Amino acid sequence: MSSIIQLLPDHVANQIAAGEVVQRPASVVKELLENAVDARATDIKLIIKDAGKSLVQVIDNGLGMSITDSRLCFERHATSKIRQAEDLFSLHTKGFRGEALASIAAIAHVEMKTKQDQEELGIHIVIEGSKFVSQEPSVLPKGTSFSVKNLFFNIPARRNFLKSETVEMRHIVDEFQRVALAHPNIYFTMYHNGSEHFNLPNSNYRQRIVTIFSGKTNEKLVPVQEETEIVNIQGFVGKPEFSKKNRGEQFFFVNDRYIKSGYLHHAVMSAFDGLLKDGAQPTYFLYLNVPPNTIDINIHPTKTEIKFDDEHALYAILRSAIKHSLGQFNVAPILDFDRDPNLDTPYEYKNANANYPKVEVDTNYNPFSDEKPNKHFSGNNNYKKQENTASWESLYVGLKQDTQDVSNFTFENDEVTASLFDEKEEEQTINRTYQIHKKYIVSPIKSGMVIMDQQRAHQRVLYEQFLRNMTVKQASSQQLLFPLQLYFSSNELKLLSELQASLENTGFVFEENQSDSVHISGIPINTTESEVSIVLEQLVSDLLDGIPDSSFSQNDTIAKSMARSLAVKTGTYLTEKEQENLVNNLFACKEPNVSPFQKPTFITMRVEDLDKKFAI
């Protein structure tokens, strides 16, 4: 039998490796940005076309590469970051495997221009699917420019699996923000289809956060700082009143590398215990510096997971540091049972001179006297003027007193027994719905009874109502006396502006939009003012998770999100009239059997089923 195992060609091996390293255009953005940071660049430009499907270009002013390095960087496991296995535990760079550029070159058209500062000419290399097409000297500025075009051109199945441009662009923005937040000392700019999305000059951590996530973010941040032998922590957490339903603004950085850690997230949540509403998520931007030999980064292709030597100590330090900051800045209430708050000195009287109180004595007071003591005593300083009040009888002096004998009057003493309504009609209006545990509504029908889930039923009613309004474009809206101003990040504002027409069809009325906020002067008729921010935040969160391409599907997503936010919740008491309206509205829907999320809204129990339950 002949041998069947053979060594794969390099270009095939590179395509296989690219499956883990390059999952979507955002993966290319991450790898190229981290390479630019490792090259000690101070100015990095990211240029995107068609959400990265046509072009991803990163231009930096870093060290650049020599002719030999520029060819060698596209080989597998070729890197300048480490020399031996022990270097994995003393990493100070983003990359170390040497797989990214080889994987990218295997599945795209790559064009690289690079030049070192001391060289007169640079090098221009073109690669298509791991094959070197050209290499020639060129006059270039200092630094490196990587252009990745036609991603997945030789893997059509992989290209077909890419999502819509909006979704892919959101992932690119996420990766860009993570690198930009970790390195505020670097000037970052980002362009998409010729328009500038971000312009982030070098600054400190707080200014970088505020520049990315709108100016309103500044007042939400509470600084956190702690230095120990195990870890140095600095950064910011958001005030509890600004918490959101989604986890959009939660960032952990370890040694300037973005990571995901459910264990550390739990430490943050435990520090906020008792301060957040149910389901709310806090905002945090936390930068942890630990010795490189106490962590292991080489456990995941994307390097977003890290193993710590002493996770328990890190958990405790992080939790206590956040608790200390929340208490220090009077965000968390302080419970001191031995302290009387009435004795606290106001700030305006802190340095004021004390005034001695004046003591006045009533020399005429006799505790054994039968006369009532003078309650309106005043010494040298009279503070209440005594007034002589006349008797109430004086009010009637001089009035004509006319009296009549009421015994001569006759009154109708027959009882009125007639009724405006017929008793039979009154019997028909007896309450026919009952609420059980503030969750279910029971309504009798001819064959038995209907048991309805009030939250799912209301979701179905609102869903069809919003969908009908967006289709017919005749939504009713209630005008606000004072417009609401809601603050969002730049990415969320861009999404809201794209969906403004659909939202206006549901009843929202938008005024001018500013760079970091929206002004709303009208809201749907079944929405209260306090619910507007919750509805829009949930809507933005749902839409960012994946916006369909077709307009109808987009309207469907909006209707589902708003129905879920505005539906009456389990645990809400409903009056008899509200219960009856909900039952009637549900059965007036086109599909009353299921909620918008394909869950049953009611069940029917027949009299025969009840008889079987009681059968002996």
GUMARBA-429297 format. One record per residue (C-alpha): residue in one letter; x, y, z; residue number from 1; chain. Coordinates in pm, whole numbers, plus 50000, padded with zeros to 5 digits. Example, Ala and Ser with C-alpha at 12.3 -4.5 7.8 and 13.67 -1.06 7.14 Angstrom:
BEGIN
- residu;xx;yy;zz;num;chaine
- A;51230;49550;50780;1;A;
- S;51367;49894;50714;2;A;
This chain:
BEGIN
- residu;xx;yy;zz;num;chaine
- M;50000;50000;50000;1;A;
- S;50144;50338;49899;2;A;
- S;50187;50627;50144;3;A;
- I;49890;50863;50156;4;A;
- I;50013;51135;50398;5;A;
- Q;50178;51430;50227;6;A;
- L;50299;51775;50326;7;A;
- L;50061;52051;50223;8;A;
- P;50190;52334;50002;9;A;
- D;50257;52663;50178;10;A;
- H;49973;52853;50010;11;A;
- V;49722;52583;50117;12;A;
- A;49858;52587;50473;13;A;
- N;49831;52965;50479;14;A;
- Q;49468;52954;50367;15;A;
- I;49389;52704;50644;16;A;
- A;49565;52922;50902;17;A;
- A;49376;53226;50772;18;A;
- G;49051;53059;50876;19;A;
- E;49140;53122;51240;20;A;
- V;49333;53447;51213;21;A;
- V;49119;53629;50954;22;A;
- Q;48748;53577;51016;23;A;
- R;48616;53905;50872;24;A;
- P;48749;54247;50758;25;A;
- A;48765;54358;51123;26;A;
- S;49030;54089;51185;27;A;
- V;49251;54245;50916;28;A;
- V;49202;54589;51074;29;A;
- K;49305;54456;51415;30;A;
- E;49623;54287;51290;31;A;
- L;49739;54581;51080;32;A;
- L;49670;54839;51352;33;A;
- E;49859;54632;51611;34;A;
- N;50156;54599;51371;35;A;
- A;50160;54978;51330;36;A;
- V;50157;55023;51710;37;A;
- D;50446;54774;51746;38;A;
- A;50639;54976;51486;39;A;
- R;50632;55271;51732;40;A;
- A;50416;55487;51510;41;A;
- T;50280;55817;51643;42;A;
- D;50030;55878;51361;43;A;
- I;49811;55597;51221;44;A;
- K;49549;55632;50945;45;A;
- L;49285;55367;50872;46;A;
- I;49110;55385;50534;47;A;
- I;48808;55159;50466;48;A;
- K;48599;55105;50153;49;A;
- D;48276;54902;50138;50;A;
- A;48312;54797;50502;51;A;
- G;48652;54641;50430;52;A;
- K;48538;54412;50149;53;A;
- S;48706;54624;49882;54;A;
- L;48986;54793;50076;55;A;
- V;49149;54800;50418;56;A;
- Q;49448;55033;50428;57;A;
- V;49664;55127;50727;58;A;
- I;49927;55401;50694;59;A;
- D;50175;55470;50976;60;A;
- N;50491;55673;51035;61;A;
- G;50669;55396;51224;62;A;
- L;51015;55244;51184;63;A;
- G;50956;55087;50843;64;A;
- M;51127;54773;50710;65;A;
- S;51439;54687;50514;66;A;
- I;51426;54503;50179;67;A;
- T;51497;54168;50342;68;A;
- D;51240;54218;50618;69;A;
- S;50974;54330;50373;70;A;
- R;50998;53995;50191;71;A;
- L;51038;53786;50502;72;A;
- C;50738;53934;50688;73;A;
- F;50499;53745;50458;74;A;
- E;50647;53406;50553;75;A;
- R;50473;53194;50817;76;A;
- H;50611;53221;51171;77;A;
- A;50845;53502;51071;78;A;
- T;50846;53771;51343;79;A;
- S;51065;54036;51498;80;A;
- K;50887;54019;51835;81;A;
- I;51038;53704;51993;82;A;
- R;51350;53492;51953;83;A;
- Q;51292;53195;52186;84;A;
- A;51009;53024;52375;85;A;
- E;51090;53204;52701;86;A;
- D;51009;53536;52532;87;A;
- L;50639;53439;52535;88;A;
- F;50634;53525;52907;89;A;
- S;50801;53864;52870;90;A;
- L;50594;54011;52586;91;A;
- H;50577;54388;52541;92;A;
- T;50432;54383;52188;93;A;
- K;50092;54306;52036;94;A;
- G;50199;54037;51791;95;A;
- F;50438;53749;51841;96;A;
- R;50325;53450;51629;97;A;
- G;50418;53578;51283;98;A;
- E;50103;53436;51123;99;A;
- A;49890;53744;51046;100;A;
- L;50055;53883;50731;101;A;
- A;50105;53538;50578;102;A;
- S;49737;53454;50640;103;A;
- I;49615;53786;50498;104;A;
- A;49836;53757;50187;105;A;
- A;49694;53408;50120;106;A;
- I;49333;53527;50083;107;A;
- A;49361;53883;49945;108;A;
- H;49549;54118;49713;109;A;
- V;49812;54287;49931;110;A;
- E;50016;54594;49844;111;A;
- M;50290;54707;50082;112;A;
- K;50499;55024;50072;113;A;
- T;50765;55070;50338;114;A;
- K;51074;55282;50400;115;A;
- Q;51316;55325;50688;116;A;
- D;51417;55671;50801;117;A;
- Q;51785;55637;50714;118;A;
- E;51721;55494;50364;119;A;
- E;51679;55706;50053;120;A;
- L;51440;55469;49874;121;A;
- G;51169;55241;49997;122;A;
- I;51029;54914;49866;123;A;
- H;50696;54851;49692;124;A;
- I;50567;54490;49698;125;A;
- V;50249;54344;49542;126;A;
- I;50121;53999;49644;127;A;
- E;49811;53813;49520;128;A;
- G;49711;53494;49695;129;A;
- S;50057;53426;49848;130;A;
- K;50225;53483;49509;131;A;
- F;50473;53770;49472;132;A;
- V;50366;53971;49166;133;A;
- S;50617;54255;49180;134;A;
- Q;50887;54411;49395;135;A;
- E;51051;54740;49305;136;A;
- P;51218;55038;49476;137;A;
- S;51009;55349;49518;138;A;
- V;51025;55701;49661;139;A;
- L;50819;55687;49980;140;A;
- P;50778;55873;50309;141;A;
- K;50902;55715;50633;142;A;
- G;50682;55435;50765;143;A;
- T;50468;55159;50619;144;A;
- S;50146;55147;50417;145;A;
- F;49950;54821;50394;146;A;
- S;49663;54791;50145;147;A;
- V;49446;54477;50158;148;A;
- K;49206;54456;49861;149;A;
- N;48939;54206;49757;150;A;
- L;48934;54006;50079;151;A;
- F;48848;53635;50032;152;A;
- F;48873;53671;49654;153;A;
- N;48988;53306;49625;154;A;
- I;48743;53170;49887;155;A;
- P;48396;53261;49753;156;A;
- A;48213;53063;50023;157;A;
- R;48386;53264;50295;158;A;
- R;48302;53592;50122;159;A;
- N;47936;53493;50096;160;A;
- F;47923;53439;50472;161;A;
- L;48008;53805;50541;162;A;
- K;47724;54011;50686;163;A;
- S;47583;54338;50558;164;A;
- E;47805;54645;50533;165;A;
- T;47649;54797;50845;166;A;
- V;47728;54492;51058;167;A;
- E;48081;54453;50921;168;A;
- M;48146;54823;50970;169;A;
- R;48034;54798;51331;170;A;
- H;48292;54525;51393;171;A;
- I;48562;54737;51228;172;A;
- V;48470;55036;51446;173;A;
- D;48483;54814;51756;174;A;
- E;48837;54697;51674;175;A;
- F;48949;55052;51592;176;A;
- Q;48809;55185;51920;177;A;
- R;48981;54912;52123;178;A;
- V;49324;54992;51981;179;A;
- A;49264;55369;52005;180;A;
- L;49153;55345;52370;181;A;
- A;49460;55142;52464;182;A;
- H;49701;55398;52309;183;A;
- P;49585;55758;52370;184;A;
- N;49940;55883;52297;185;A;
- I;49899;55793;51925;186;A;
- Y;49713;56011;51672;187;A;
- F;49441;55797;51506;188;A;
- T;49220;55887;51210;189;A;
- M;48965;55669;51032;190;A;
- Y;48795;55715;50694;191;A;
- H;48513;55514;50537;192;A;
- N;48419;55561;50170;193;A;
- G;48592;55899;50166;194;A;
- S;48426;56045;50479;195;A;
- E;48603;56094;50811;196;A;
- H;48461;55886;51095;197;A;
- F;48713;55947;51373;198;A;
- N;48982;56207;51432;199;A;
- L;49156;56131;51762;200;A;
- P;49454;56353;51849;201;A;
- N;49700;56225;52107;202;A;
- S;49575;56292;52461;203;A;
- N;49526;56121;52796;204;A;
- Y;49294;55831;52877;205;A;
- R;48999;56047;52984;206;A;
- Q;49011;56277;52682;207;A;
- R;49041;55980;52445;208;A;
- I;48730;55818;52600;209;A;
- V;48532;56142;52579;210;A;
- T;48642;56203;52217;211;A;
- I;48522;55858;52108;212;A;
- F;48201;55836;52315;213;A;
- S;48065;56197;52296;214;A;
- G;48120;56488;52534;215;A;
- K;47841;56383;52770;216;A;
- T;48057;56087;52877;217;A;
- N;48285;56312;53081;218;A;
- E;48033;56367;53360;219;A;
- K;47954;55994;53379;220;A;
- L;48310;55884;53463;221;A;
- V;48439;55806;53812;222;A;
- P;48820;55762;53829;223;A;
- V;48963;55436;53966;224;A;
- Q;49326;55401;54073;225;A;
- E;49505;55137;54281;226;A;
- E;49868;55031;54297;227;A;
- T;49973;54694;54444;228;A;
- E;50255;54447;54395;229;A;
- I;50029;54221;54190;230;A;
- V;49859;54475;53965;231;A;
- N;49836;54849;53899;232;A;
- I;49482;54957;53814;233;A;
- Q;49376;55285;53659;234;A;
- G;49079;55389;53455;235;A;
- F;48718;55488;53497;236;A;
- V;48380;55340;53582;237;A;
- G;48044;55493;53495;238;A;
- K;47801;55626;53754;239;A;
- P;47515;55383;53825;240;A;
- E;47247;55625;53705;241;A;
- F;47401;55617;53355;242;A;
- S;47400;55237;53326;243;A;
- K;47259;55077;53010;244;A;
- K;47088;54757;52911;245;A;
- N;47369;54649;52678;246;A;
- R;47741;54590;52729;247;A;
- G;47857;54834;52465;248;A;
- E;48091;55043;52680;249;A;
- Q;48280;54783;52882;250;A;
- F;48656;54759;52822;251;A;
- F;48935;54569;52998;252;A;
- F;49296;54635;52896;253;A;
- V;49585;54428;53030;254;A;
- N;49929;54572;52947;255;A;
- D;49760;54789;52678;256;A;
- R;49594;54484;52517;257;A;
- Y;49215;54456;52496;258;A;
- I;49084;54139;52660;259;A;
- K;48754;53973;52744;260;A;
- S;48716;53823;53089;261;A;
- G;48388;53707;53242;262;A;
- Y;48566;53657;53576;263;A;
- L;48686;54019;53598;264;A;
- H;48348;54141;53473;265;A;
- H;48189;53960;53765;266;A;
- A;48424;54149;53999;267;A;
- V;48300;54479;53857;268;A;
- M;47936;54371;53885;269;A;
- S;47985;54269;54249;270;A;
- A;48135;54613;54323;271;A;
- F;47816;54771;54184;272;A;
- D;47595;54533;54384;273;A;
- G;47287;54715;54508;274;A;
- L;47349;55025;54292;275;A;
- L;47218;54903;53954;276;A;
- K;46866;54835;53834;277;A;
- D;46772;54485;53726;278;A;
- G;46936;54397;53396;279;A;
- A;47145;54716;53384;280;A;
- Q;47512;54700;53289;281;A;
- P;47775;54946;53418;282;A;
- T;48017;55134;53196;283;A;
- Y;48386;55084;53264;284;A;
- F;48725;55151;53104;285;A;
- L;48984;54971;53317;286;A;
- Y;49357;54951;53244;287;A;
- L;49549;54679;53430;288;A;
- N;49928;54658;53431;289;A;
- V;50069;54327;53550;290;A;
- P;50418;54171;53522;291;A;
- P;50439;53994;53180;292;A;
- N;50560;53671;53341;293;A;
- T;50235;53637;53541;294;A;
- I;50006;53607;53235;295;A;
- D;49973;53374;52937;296;A;
- I;49844;53534;52616;297;A;
- N;49910;53244;52380;298;A;
- I;49582;53057;52436;299;A;
- H;49352;53198;52163;300;A;
- P;49408;53301;51797;301;A;
- T;49261;53648;51856;302;A;
- K;49463;53698;52179;303;A;
- T;49158;53837;52361;304;A;
- E;49171;53575;52637;305;A;
- I;49440;53571;52905;306;A;
- K;49532;53334;53185;307;A;
- F;49639;53498;53513;308;A;
- D;49863;53340;53776;309;A;
- D;49655;53465;54071;310;A;
- E;49302;53537;53951;311;A;
- H;49149;53537;54301;312;A;
- A;49376;53815;54428;313;A;
- L;49313;54015;54110;314;A;
- Y;48938;53973;54159;315;A;
- A;48952;54100;54517;316;A;
- I;49178;54397;54435;317;A;
- L;48966;54506;54138;318;A;
- R;48642;54477;54335;319;A;
- S;48773;54672;54635;320;A;
- A;48932;54943;54414;321;A;
- I;48601;55011;54238;322;A;
- K;48408;55007;54566;323;A;
- H;48658;55253;54714;324;A;
- S;48619;55490;54417;325;A;
- L;48240;55477;54427;326;A;
- G;48246;55559;54798;327;A;
- Q;48520;55823;54768;328;A;
- F;48324;56022;54510;329;A;
- N;47992;55982;54699;330;A;
- V;47844;55761;54430;331;A;
- A;47768;55476;54671;332;A;
- P;47577;55558;54994;333;A;
- I;47780;55537;55315;334;A;
- L;47612;55360;55608;335;A;
- D;47741;55483;55945;336;A;
- F;47493;55409;56222;337;A;
- D;47695;55603;56484;338;A;
- R;47684;55929;56290;339;A;
- D;47396;56176;56311;340;A;
- P;47355;56344;55969;341;A;
- N;47193;56644;56141;342;A;
- L;47531;56725;56296;343;A;
- D;47710;56756;55960;344;A;
- T;47846;57106;55904;345;A;
- P;47735;57265;55575;346;A;
- Y;48018;57371;55346;347;A;
- E;47925;57740;55359;348;A;
- Y;47958;57740;55743;349;A;
- K;48274;57531;55760;350;A;
- N;48515;57822;55822;351;A;
- A;48265;58070;55963;352;A;
- N;48307;58213;56318;353;A;
- A;48067;58084;56581;354;A;
- N;47799;58321;56717;355;A;
- Y;47704;58291;57082;356;A;
- P;47328;58243;57132;357;A;
- K;47134;58501;57334;358;A;
- V;46950;58366;57637;359;A;
- E;46630;58542;57740;360;A;
- V;46431;58473;58057;361;A;
- D;46065;58542;58128;362;A;
- T;46080;58692;58479;363;A;
- N;45700;58680;58515;364;A;
- Y;45674;58306;58463;365;A;
- N;45547;58113;58770;366;A;
- P;45507;57736;58730;367;A;
- F;45272;57720;59031;368;A;
- S;45038;57991;58906;369;A;
- D;44686;57895;58784;370;A;
- E;44716;58136;58494;371;A;
- K;44829;57998;58163;372;A;
- P;45187;58088;58077;373;A;
- N;45245;58353;57816;374;A;
- K;45336;58161;57504;375;A;
- H;45411;58481;57316;376;A;
- F;45687;58587;57551;377;A;
- S;45929;58833;57403;378;A;
- G;46228;58993;57567;379;A;
- N;46422;59283;57430;380;A;
- N;46381;59147;57076;381;A;
- N;46013;59102;57000;382;A;
- Y;45967;58835;56734;383;A;
- K;45588;58795;56735;384;A;
- K;45327;59065;56749;385;A;
- Q;45024;59001;56966;386;A;
- E;44693;59071;56804;387;A;
- N;44360;59124;56973;388;A;
- T;44116;58885;56813;389;A;
- A;43749;58961;56844;390;A;
- S;43487;58707;56938;391;A;
- W;43328;58510;56656;392;A;
- E;42985;58632;56765;393;A;
- S;43074;58983;56652;394;A;
- L;43068;58862;56291;395;A;
- Y;42687;58829;56307;396;A;
- V;42607;59165;56472;397;A;
- G;42364;59374;56265;398;A;
- L;42247;59092;56040;399;A;
- K;41872;59055;55981;400;A;
- Q;41748;58746;56153;401;A;
- D;41472;58587;55945;402;A;
- T;41336;58260;56068;403;A;
- Q;41084;58034;55905;404;A;
- D;40892;57744;56043;405;A;
- V;41001;57435;55855;406;A;
- S;40718;57227;55992;407;A;
- N;40480;57360;55726;408;A;
- F;40692;57229;55440;409;A;
- T;40616;56896;55282;410;A;
- F;40880;56671;55127;411;A;
- E;40854;56392;54877;412;A;
- N;40907;56075;55074;413;A;
- D;40829;55819;54806;414;A;
- E;41132;55610;54718;415;A;
- V;41235;55612;54352;416;A;
- T;41261;55249;54255;417;A;
- A;41295;55285;53878;418;A;
- S;41631;55213;53717;419;A;
- L;41786;55375;53415;420;A;
- F;41924;55041;53298;421;A;
- D;41762;54707;53258;422;A;
- E;41880;54441;53503;423;A;
- K;41944;54198;53220;424;A;
- E;42181;54447;53056;425;A;
- E;42355;54495;53391;426;A;
- E;42421;54123;53417;427;A;
- Q;42590;54124;53078;428;A;
- T;42846;54386;53190;429;A;
- I;42974;54181;53483;430;A;
- N;43353;54149;53492;431;A;
- R;43459;53871;53256;432;A;
- T;43838;53890;53303;433;A;
- Y;44054;53812;53604;434;A;
- Q;44423;53873;53666;435;A;
- I;44627;53599;53836;436;A;
- H;44959;53678;54007;437;A;
- K;44983;53999;53801;438;A;
- K;45097;53782;53511;439;A;
- Y;44807;53595;53353;440;A;
- I;44461;53710;53246;441;A;
- V;44177;53458;53258;442;A;
- S;43872;53517;53043;443;A;
- P;43573;53275;53020;444;A;
- I;43455;53170;52675;445;A;
- K;43173;52948;52556;446;A;
- S;43377;52628;52554;447;A;
- G;43575;52697;52872;448;A;
- M;43829;52968;52943;449;A;
- V;44132;53142;52791;450;A;
- I;44450;53195;52996;451;A;
- M;44664;53473;52849;452;A;
- D;45019;53588;52921;453;A;
- Q;44975;53966;52954;454;A;
- Q;45330;54060;52850;455;A;
- R;45340;53845;52536;456;A;
- A;44988;53949;52440;457;A;
- H;45074;54317;52468;458;A;
- Q;45393;54259;52266;459;A;
- R;45185;54114;51982;460;A;
- V;44939;54407;51993;461;A;
- L;45215;54671;51990;462;A;
- Y;45419;54485;51727;463;A;
- E;45136;54481;51473;464;A;
- Q;45047;54841;51557;465;A;
- F;45405;54968;51497;466;A;
- L;45441;54758;51182;467;A;
- R;45113;54892;51045;468;A;
- N;45214;55253;51121;469;A;
- M;45551;55212;50949;470;A;
- T;45389;55050;50644;471;A;
- V;45101;55297;50607;472;A;
- K;45315;55590;50738;473;A;
- Q;45029;55735;50942;474;A;
- A;45149;55719;51303;475;A;
- S;45004;55936;51578;476;A;
- S;45243;56124;51803;477;A;
- Q;45215;56330;52119;478;A;
- Q;45409;56657;52126;479;A;
- L;45630;56737;52423;480;A;
- L;45618;57076;52594;481;A;
- F;45996;57065;52641;482;A;
- P;46202;56863;52389;483;A;
- L;46409;56576;52523;484;A;
- Q;46785;56576;52470;485;A;
- L;46939;56227;52465;486;A;
- Y;47311;56160;52436;487;A;
- F;47459;55879;52227;488;A;
- S;47799;55779;52092;489;A;
- S;47896;55879;51738;490;A;
- N;47835;55527;51606;491;A;
- E;47487;55514;51765;492;A;
- L;47400;55862;51634;493;A;
- K;47495;55760;51281;494;A;
- L;47265;55459;51309;495;A;
- L;46976;55669;51443;496;A;
- S;47013;55919;51159;497;A;
- E;46993;55635;50904;498;A;
- L;46676;55502;51068;499;A;
- Q;46515;55839;51135;500;A;
- A;46249;55798;50865;501;A;
- S;46138;55460;51003;502;A;
- L;46132;55591;51360;503;A;
- E;45924;55893;51257;504;A;
- N;45667;55655;51111;505;A;
- T;45625;55500;51459;506;A;
- G;45548;55838;51617;507;A;
- F;45885;55993;51704;508;A;
- V;45948;56354;51599;509;A;
- F;46314;56455;51575;510;A;
- E;46448;56808;51576;511;A;
- E;46805;56900;51479;512;A;
- N;47069;56641;51565;513;A;
- Q;47391;56760;51723;514;A;
- S;47733;56593;51723;515;A;
- D;47667;56403;52046;516;A;
- S;47290;56416;52107;517;A;
- V;46944;56407;51951;518;A;
- H;46648;56633;52030;519;A;
- I;46306;56469;52038;520;A;
- S;45992;56687;52038;521;A;
- G;45733;56413;51984;522;A;
- I;45691;56052;52097;523;A;
- P;45446;55769;52016;524;A;
- I;45111;55797;52189;525;A;
- N;45158;55485;52404;526;A;
- T;45501;55595;52529;527;A;
- T;45574;55801;52839;528;A;
- E;45851;56058;52860;529;A;
- S;46052;55851;53106;530;A;
- E;46047;55548;52873;531;A;
- V;46193;55724;52568;532;A;
- S;46559;55682;52663;533;A;
- I;46503;55315;52756;534;A;
- V;46322;55244;52428;535;A;
- L;46587;55409;52209;536;A;
- E;46881;55251;52395;537;A;
- Q;46725;54906;52360;538;A;
- L;46645;54978;51995;539;A;
- V;47003;55086;51917;540;A;
- S;47136;54778;52096;541;A;
- D;46907;54543;51901;542;A;
- L;46984;54708;51569;543;A;
- L;47360;54705;51624;544;A;
- D;47342;54330;51677;545;A;
- G;47246;54290;51314;546;A;
- I;47056;54510;51071;547;A;
- P;46896;54325;50781;548;A;
- D;46946;54461;50432;549;A;
- S;46581;54483;50328;550;A;
- S;46368;54773;50447;551;A;
- F;46079;54550;50555;552;A;
- S;46305;54335;50771;553;A;
- Q;46455;54652;50918;554;A;
- N;46107;54777;51008;555;A;
- D;46032;54436;51154;556;A;
- T;46337;54461;51382;557;A;
- I;46237;54811;51496;558;A;
- A;45878;54701;51567;559;A;
- K;45995;54398;51766;560;A;
- S;46240;54599;51973;561;A;
- M;45990;54874;52056;562;A;
- A;45717;54622;52135;563;A;
- R;45948;54442;52378;564;A;
- S;46045;54767;52551;565;A;
- L;45696;54917;52579;566;A;
- A;45489;54606;52654;567;A;
- V;45335;54579;52999;568;A;
- K;45570;54377;53217;569;A;
- T;45499;54075;53435;570;A;
- G;45409;54196;53784;571;A;
- T;45207;54497;53665;572;A;
- Y;44853;54531;53797;573;A;
- L;44589;54587;53531;574;A;
- T;44242;54729;53592;575;A;
- E;43934;54545;53467;576;A;
- K;43903;54785;53174;577;A;
- E;44271;54739;53080;578;A;
- Q;44236;54360;53095;579;A;
- E;43929;54369;52874;580;A;
- N;44097;54600;52619;581;A;
- L;44404;54376;52605;582;A;
- V;44194;54067;52540;583;A;
- N;43991;54240;52266;584;A;
- N;44298;54392;52100;585;A;
- L;44484;54062;52098;586;A;
- F;44208;53874;51919;587;A;
- A;44181;54161;51671;588;A;
- C;44542;54093;51562;589;A;
- K;44628;53900;51247;590;A;
- E;44830;53638;51439;591;A;
- P;44708;53638;51800;592;A;
- N;44842;53290;51877;593;A;
- V;45211;53382;51912;594;A;
- S;45416;53681;52027;595;A;
- P;45655;53859;51785;596;A;
- F;45924;53625;51918;597;A;
- Q;45725;53310;51829;598;A;
- K;45615;53223;52181;599;A;
- P;45253;53131;52266;600;A;
- T;45040;53419;52394;601;A;
- F;44747;53217;52536;602;A;
- I;44618;52869;52601;603;A;
- T;44259;52743;52598;604;A;
- M;44118;52516;52866;605;A;
- R;43787;52346;52786;606;A;
- V;43517;52254;53034;607;A;
- E;43578;51889;52946;608;A;
- D;43939;51925;53057;609;A;
- L;43825;52065;53390;610;A;
- D;43576;51783;53430;611;A;
- K;43856;51531;53385;612;A;
- K;44059;51705;53654;613;A;
- F;43774;51661;53902;614;A;
- A;43687;51307;53795;615;A;
- I;43728;51046;54067;616;A;
